[in-house]
């Protein structure tokens, strides 16, 4: 009778040893790759700073360090300073932190600590404070695909006024849509020092804006030195006293080569009676005009709140409500 063949013995120990060796090699290779990428980030950061210096913009990222091993690439600075001497611009800020995941290096997260001081020949000196300042960006060429900035408990001091403007939330967003550029803004709990508005006491405001610029990518890439020639559409512009009370604006606009505005706008006053009651104490000299506007024909909005729609046209800088002239807007630069 033929002898039975013995099965080769399963050597679990050897396989575990080989698995361990493979893991060690993979860790070493990954670590080497991470440190190579970190070196590339440092090189690119240094190159960017030098490139900007040659263009007249000095950037000082104090004690710059690249960290984040094993899964992130992070740049840390203990303070940030930006200067453009030719324009008298000087920006000083606290610690700066940015990070990207190794598997998604073009998606950047950043935080900047307050206070931030901005001195310029145009605005004078502005001091900004916030409890948390953060930003995200998705990098692309020639512009990032998306950029978002959010600030919690923002306050601005300028013109000799402490906390001249404050807001519990302030956000700004940008995204590219082909050749067009979308810009958005949102704020809540905005308070304005009465001395900035002729000693009028305004209620706390909230609002948002959504704007699309025609050929905005080219405008942003080339740099905009004038508003003349800019065109686009206001998707939504809202100024709210409460979530159910305020006014909304939408419609296309264009700024001509002469600086005069052309626009066809739809203005909606939400809760006209409540809005008028809140605005008359602020602008008592316009009480009769406010009452007249609020007395127009209303219709229920999407949630049932009364709304008043006002078609506003602007032609060559002259604004009109239907056939009623309103005002002349001077040319923009």
Buried (B, 14 or more C-beta within 10 A) or exposed (E): EEEEEEEEEEEEEEEEEEEEEEEEEEEEEBEEEBEEBBEEBBEEBEEEBEEBEEEEBBBEBEEBEBEBBEEBBBBBBEBBBBBBEEEEBBBBBBBBBBBBBBEEBEBBBBBBBBEBBBBBEEEEEBBBBBEEBBBBBBBEEEBBBBBBBBBBBBBBBBEEEEEBBBBBBBBBBBBBEEEBBBBBBBBBBBBBBEEBEEEEEBBBBBBBBBBBBBBBBBBBEEEEEEEBBBBBBBBEBBBBBBEBBBBBBBBBBBBBEEBBBBBBBEBBBBBBBBBBBBBBEEEEEEEEEBBEBBEEEBEEBEEEBBBBBBEBBBEEBBBBBEEEEEEEBEBBE
